[in-house]
Amino acid sequence: MKSNSRTAVVEVSPSSDAEEIERSWREPERFAVLFDRYGARLHRYAARRLGDGEADDIVAETFLVAFRRRAGYDLGRAEALPWLYGIASNLIRRHRRAEVSRYRTFVRTGVLPDVADGVAERAVERVSAQMSGRRLARAIAELPSRDRDVLLLVAWADLSYEQVADALGLPVGTVRSRLHRARTKVKRALGGVDPTSVHDQKGDIT
């Protein structure tokens, strides 16, 4: 007699970042899960700002700092990505001169140094066809570092206002004001056109 029973397939939901961090307190090797989840994304962001060579170091140091600080992580934050971007942003800020120098090199030559696999083109892909990438680079270079961090975390890392606030330890209102200030300066430099196509959860920012 044939059985009509079927083997039930049980789907296991992936663990949250907070759960993996908590497990890493007892099993340090579990922290590697965060690198698998977010390492490539953080590298793309750092490469846009500093170039591939520096990005390798930024990502490595970001996860080293995060690993050392994991015991103090707030387990109420299920997603660790904003936390990791915050660490990376602080490390990138130490390379402010190198970052500004890259933008200025692009202004002079039209080429971003030390970038592979088309990242240079993607770094300015949101500039409209009529606008000059060099003018955008100059405008970004002239932003105060704190405003630049907010603008690029939203425009290039695709973080929400709340995630940027979490990453940088700022009130959401401060994120909004810094983003507005940065976008106003960039738009002014580009003749009133917003090249970043910055979005929030409600749609286009106007």
Disulfide bonds with the S-S distance in Angstrom:
none
